[in-house]
Amino acid sequence: MINILFIGDIVGSIGRKAVAALLPDIKKEMAIDFVIANGENSAHGKGITASIAEELLNSGVNWITTGDHCFDQSTNIQSCFNDEQPILRPANYSSQAPGRGYAVIPTELGDILLINLIGRSFMSRDYDSPFEKYTEIMALFTDKKFSAIIIDIHAEASSEKIAFRHFVDGSASALIGTHTHVQTADNCITSAGTGYLTDVGMTGYADGVIGVEKEPVLYSFLTQIKQPQRLPESGKAILSAVVISIDPATSRCQSILPIQRFISIQ
């Protein structure tokens, strides 16, 4: 069995500190073999940099996925998103964008295919179809045996994620949703052996609104006047993740367990 930990959207320095503090014990407790984390909000809530990616890797993360904010940090984009770094941007971005959207990752338990995709419903940019891009990627590996095929579908609409679950059913080991920052309770394994969770949730400030301080958000809802969001660097933090156990002989999901851990960050 290969046990994969997928950590939900890491938000800011408080989220990164929560990962550094909590991940070692989670890896021991859950006998984790491989760690994936979505890092698209890890640079103070918007994007990621090469130095922050290195920080997450030093904390015990093996590979990083991203989403619609992946290029929000204008510096170090080329050094962060290149074939030498264990970081992905959504595969259905423009082919002109730097970086790659999938990777074949060798491990002691066999090769893992990790795919990063982004949804289109209620999203701000005109991305290519994740359905067509997935078909295109899989056509490259018709004769390849993987121990696990893991997909991060970074999308707003739960209906789009569920539709995509049906589309990849039986061909992917696990489809994990990110982006909405709220962990859902619909973890399941399909009859064809694909593990699924609509959203794994976020890793960051736990006493606000999806990772930011609550006061500006409440003011905006009450007055309809938009306020700048504030991202705390200390306080109560949450780590949201999911543990996926996969049989490497069949690449079928055997169990999928959402977890949450809390910690006070000073």
C-alpha positions as a Python dict, from the first residue, in 0.01 Angstrom:
ca = {
    (1, 'M'): (0, 0, 0),
    (2, 'I'): (112, 354, -74),
    (3, 'N'): (-16, 622, 164),
    (4, 'I'): (-39, 970, 14),
    (5, 'L'): (-112, 1284, 216),
    (6, 'F'): (-269, 1571, 22),
    (7, 'I'): (-263, 1905, 206),
    (8, 'G'): (-523, 2167, 113),
    (9, 'D'): (-452, 2523, 0),
    (10, 'I'): (-172, 2663, 217),
    (11, 'V'): (-252, 3028, 295),
    (12, 'G'): (29, 3262, 395),
    (13, 'S'): (307, 3228, 649),
    (14, 'I'): (70, 3102, 919),
    (15, 'G'): (-26, 2813, 692),
    (16, 'R'): (338, 2738, 612),
    (17, 'K'): (424, 2739, 984),
    (18, 'A'): (135, 2502, 1055),
    (19, 'V'): (269, 2261, 794),
    (20, 'A'): (621, 2276, 938),
    (21, 'A'): (492, 2214, 1292),
    (22, 'L'): (230, 1946, 1224),
    (23, 'L'): (352, 1751, 923),
    (24, 'P'): (626, 1542, 1091),
    (25, 'D'): (383, 1391, 1343),
    (26, 'I'): (112, 1335, 1081),
    (27, 'K'): (360, 1149, 860),
    (28, 'K'): (452, 919, 1149),
    (29, 'E'): (95, 872, 1271),
    (30, 'M'): (-45, 791, 927),
    (31, 'A'): (263, 609, 788),
    (32, 'I'): (275, 855, 498),
    (33, 'D'): (492, 766, 198),
    (34, 'F'): (438, 1077, -15),
    (35, 'V'): (315, 1432, 50),
    (36, 'I'): (143, 1666, -198),
    (37, 'A'): (36, 2019, -104),
    (38, 'N'): (-150, 2291, -290),
    (39, 'G'): (65, 2602, -248),
    (40, 'E'): (-108, 2859, -468),
    (41, 'N'): (-190, 3088, -172),
    (42, 'S'): (130, 3032, 22),
    (43, 'A'): (288, 3373, -58),
    (44, 'H'): (78, 3590, 175),
    (45, 'G'): (-242, 3458, 22),
    (46, 'K'): (-156, 3513, -345),
    (47, 'G'): (75, 3289, -546),
    (48, 'I'): (404, 3123, -460),
    (49, 'T'): (774, 3205, -491),
    (50, 'A'): (1080, 2986, -534),
    (51, 'S'): (1193, 3052, -176),
    (52, 'I'): (850, 2964, -35),
    (53, 'A'): (840, 2646, -243),
    (54, 'E'): (1179, 2553, -97),
    (55, 'E'): (1044, 2624, 253),
    (56, 'L'): (752, 2386, 198),
    (57, 'L'): (981, 2116, 57),
    (58, 'N'): (1209, 2152, 361),
    (59, 'S'): (901, 2104, 582),
    (60, 'G'): (843, 1759, 432),
    (61, 'V'): (626, 1826, 126),
    (62, 'N'): (735, 1625, -179),
    (63, 'W'): (538, 1796, -457),
    (64, 'I'): (339, 2120, -488),
    (65, 'T'): (29, 2188, -697),
    (66, 'T'): (-124, 2531, -761),
    (67, 'G'): (-424, 2704, -920),
    (68, 'D'): (-557, 3037, -1042),
    (69, 'H'): (-316, 3243, -828),
    (70, 'C'): (-3, 3052, -926),
    (71, 'F'): (155, 3340, -1121),
    (72, 'D'): (40, 3627, -895),
    (73, 'Q'): (394, 3681, -766),
    (74, 'S'): (567, 3854, -1057),
    (75, 'T'): (921, 3769, -939),
    (76, 'N'): (1092, 3433, -973),
    (77, 'I'): (818, 3282, -1192),
    (78, 'Q'): (1063, 3120, -1432),
    (79, 'S'): (1284, 2989, -1150),
    (80, 'C'): (981, 2854, -964),
    (81, 'F'): (791, 2697, -1254),
    (82, 'N'): (1040, 2492, -1449),
    (83, 'D'): (1102, 2123, -1510),
    (84, 'E'): (1371, 2110, -1241),
    (85, 'Q'): (1133, 2201, -959),
    (86, 'P'): (872, 1969, -798),
    (87, 'I'): (590, 2214, -859),
    (88, 'L'): (302, 2216, -1105),
    (89, 'R'): (72, 2478, -1253),
    (90, 'P'): (-265, 2375, -1399),
    (91, 'A'): (-213, 2175, -1718),
    (92, 'N'): (-503, 2348, -1893),
    (93, 'Y'): (-340, 2691, -1869),
    (94, 'S'): (-215, 2828, -2199),
    (95, 'S'): (74, 2630, -2343),
    (96, 'Q'): (263, 2961, -2353),
    (97, 'A'): (265, 2981, -1971),
    (98, 'P'): (582, 2870, -1793),
    (99, 'G'): (591, 2540, -1611),
    (100, 'R'): (418, 2206, -1654),
    (101, 'G'): (84, 2063, -1552),
    (102, 'Y'): (171, 1699, -1484),
    (103, 'A'): (471, 1494, -1377),
    (104, 'V'): (578, 1131, -1359),
    (105, 'I'): (733, 1092, -1014),
    (106, 'P'): (948, 788, -933),
    (107, 'T'): (910, 647, -581),
    (108, 'E'): (1020, 330, -403),
    (109, 'L'): (666, 197, -454),
    (110, 'G'): (654, 274, -825),
    (111, 'D'): (585, 575, -1046),
    (112, 'I'): (315, 825, -951),
    (113, 'L'): (143, 1039, -1214),
    (114, 'L'): (46, 1373, -1060),
    (115, 'I'): (-185, 1600, -1264),
    (116, 'N'): (-287, 1958, -1182),
    (117, 'L'): (-602, 2093, -1351),
    (118, 'I'): (-824, 2398, -1307),
    (119, 'G'): (-1198, 2433, -1348),
    (120, 'R'): (-1374, 2687, -1568),
    (121, 'S'): (-1711, 2753, -1399),
    (122, 'F'): (-1711, 3086, -1209),
    (123, 'M'): (-1338, 3129, -1270),
    (124, 'S'): (-1194, 3453, -1404),
    (125, 'R'): (-986, 3334, -1698),
    (126, 'D'): (-1060, 3146, -2018),
    (127, 'Y'): (-884, 2818, -1940),
    (128, 'D'): (-876, 2522, -2175),
    (129, 'S'): (-1113, 2236, -2097),
    (130, 'P'): (-987, 2022, -1808),
    (131, 'F'): (-1178, 1728, -1957),
    (132, 'E'): (-999, 1752, -2290),
    (133, 'K'): (-662, 1820, -2126),
    (134, 'Y'): (-693, 1512, -1904),
    (135, 'T'): (-773, 1297, -2209),
    (136, 'E'): (-472, 1446, -2387),
    (137, 'I'): (-237, 1371, -2096),
    (138, 'M'): (-358, 1016, -2047),
    (139, 'A'): (-315, 943, -2418),
    (140, 'L'): (59, 989, -2362),
    (141, 'F'): (70, 693, -2124),
    (142, 'T'): (-145, 423, -2279),
    (143, 'D'): (127, 162, -2227),
    (144, 'K'): (251, 290, -1889),
    (145, 'K'): (169, 129, -1553),
    (146, 'F'): (147, 372, -1261),
    (147, 'S'): (129, 288, -891),
    (148, 'A'): (-102, 585, -847),
    (149, 'I'): (-262, 859, -1057),
    (150, 'I'): (-351, 1163, -846),
    (151, 'I'): (-538, 1469, -976),
    (152, 'D'): (-575, 1810, -810),
    (153, 'I'): (-886, 1973, -963),
    (154, 'H'): (-872, 2338, -856),
    (155, 'A'): (-1228, 2457, -914),
    (156, 'E'): (-1505, 2673, -770),
    (157, 'A'): (-1816, 2475, -865),
    (158, 'S'): (-1883, 2150, -682),
    (159, 'S'): (-2092, 2038, -981),
    (160, 'E'): (-1790, 2070, -1211),
    (161, 'K'): (-1576, 1867, -972),
    (162, 'I'): (-1841, 1596, -938),
    (163, 'A'): (-1884, 1583, -1315),
    (164, 'F'): (-1510, 1544, -1348),
    (165, 'R'): (-1520, 1257, -1098),
    (166, 'H'): (-1754, 1072, -1331),
    (167, 'F'): (-1529, 1155, -1626),
    (168, 'V'): (-1212, 1008, -1467),
    (169, 'D'): (-1386, 725, -1281),
    (170, 'G'): (-1174, 413, -1299),
    (171, 'S'): (-880, 576, -1476),
    (172, 'A'): (-751, 788, -1184),
    (173, 'S'): (-662, 660, -838),
    (174, 'A'): (-785, 977, -666),
    (175, 'L'): (-941, 1310, -762),
    (176, 'I'): (-898, 1577, -494),
    (177, 'G'): (-1070, 1915, -515),
    (178, 'T'): (-908, 2240, -400),
    (179, 'H'): (-981, 2615, -414),
    (180, 'T'): (-1287, 2679, -192),
    (181, 'H'): (-1092, 2648, 139),
    (182, 'V'): (-1375, 2457, 312),
    (183, 'Q'): (-1336, 2083, 366),
    (184, 'T'): (-1633, 1883, 240),
    (185, 'A'): (-1777, 1565, 389),
    (186, 'D'): (-1834, 1367, 69),
    (187, 'N'): (-1519, 1155, 61),
    (188, 'C'): (-1591, 831, -121),
    (189, 'I'): (-1445, 555, -334),
    (190, 'T'): (-1628, 478, -656),
    (191, 'S'): (-1707, 120, -757),
    (192, 'A'): (-1430, 151, -1017),
    (193, 'G'): (-1173, 235, -747),
    (194, 'T'): (-1132, 614, -771),
    (195, 'G'): (-1107, 805, -443),
    (196, 'Y'): (-1282, 1142, -437),
    (197, 'L'): (-1326, 1453, -221),
    (198, 'T'): (-1494, 1770, -351),
    (199, 'D'): (-1266, 1996, -147),
    (200, 'V'): (-984, 1914, 92),
    (201, 'G'): (-1007, 2254, 266),
    (202, 'M'): (-735, 2504, 356),
    (203, 'T'): (-428, 2525, 576),
    (204, 'G'): (-400, 2864, 742),
    (205, 'Y'): (-571, 3105, 982),
    (206, 'A'): (-866, 2927, 1144),
    (207, 'D'): (-1053, 3210, 1320),
    (208, 'G'): (-1138, 3422, 1017),
    (209, 'V'): (-1316, 3374, 684),
    (210, 'I'): (-1144, 3118, 458),
    (211, 'G'): (-802, 3225, 583),
    (212, 'V'): (-832, 3603, 628),
    (213, 'E'): (-940, 3824, 919),
    (214, 'K'): (-1317, 3834, 966),
    (215, 'E'): (-1370, 4209, 1035),
    (216, 'P'): (-1308, 4345, 680),
    (217, 'V'): (-1515, 4062, 534),
    (218, 'L'): (-1807, 4130, 769),
    (219, 'Y'): (-1787, 4503, 693),
    (220, 'S'): (-1804, 4429, 320),
    (221, 'F'): (-2110, 4207, 360),
    (222, 'L'): (-2286, 4462, 584),
    (223, 'T'): (-2211, 4775, 380),
    (224, 'Q'): (-2148, 4639, 28),
    (225, 'I'): (-1823, 4838, 38),
    (226, 'K'): (-1525, 4622, -47),
    (227, 'Q'): (-1241, 4626, 203),
    (228, 'P'): (-880, 4505, 168),
    (229, 'Q'): (-839, 4158, 311),
    (230, 'R'): (-598, 4112, 600),
    (231, 'L'): (-403, 3790, 643),
    (232, 'P'): (-289, 3722, 1003),
    (233, 'E'): (57, 3582, 1067),
    (234, 'S'): (-22, 3436, 1408),
    (235, 'G'): (-314, 3285, 1598),
    (236, 'K'): (-518, 2966, 1569),
    (237, 'A'): (-427, 2772, 1256),
    (238, 'I'): (-581, 2471, 1084),
    (239, 'L'): (-419, 2209, 865),
    (240, 'S'): (-671, 2042, 636),
    (241, 'A'): (-564, 1734, 444),
    (242, 'V'): (-671, 1395, 317),
    (243, 'V'): (-494, 1060, 349),
    (244, 'I'): (-531, 841, 40),
    (245, 'S'): (-428, 474, 52),
    (246, 'I'): (-372, 313, -287),
    (247, 'D'): (-284, -41, -388),
    (248, 'P'): (20, 8, -617),
    (249, 'A'): (-47, -325, -789),
    (250, 'T'): (-387, -210, -918),
    (251, 'S'): (-362, 170, -865),
    (252, 'R'): (-708, 152, -705),
    (253, 'C'): (-794, 359, -400),
    (254, 'Q'): (-845, 150, -85),
    (255, 'S'): (-933, 428, 160),
    (256, 'I'): (-970, 807, 166),
    (257, 'L'): (-972, 985, 502),
    (258, 'P'): (-1007, 1364, 544),
    (259, 'I'): (-822, 1500, 849),
    (260, 'Q'): (-792, 1836, 1025),
    (261, 'R'): (-538, 1947, 1285),
    (262, 'F'): (-525, 2270, 1484),
    (263, 'I'): (-230, 2456, 1633),
    (264, 'S'): (-156, 2796, 1785),
    (265, 'I'): (104, 2987, 1584),
    (266, 'Q'): (293, 3262, 1767),
}
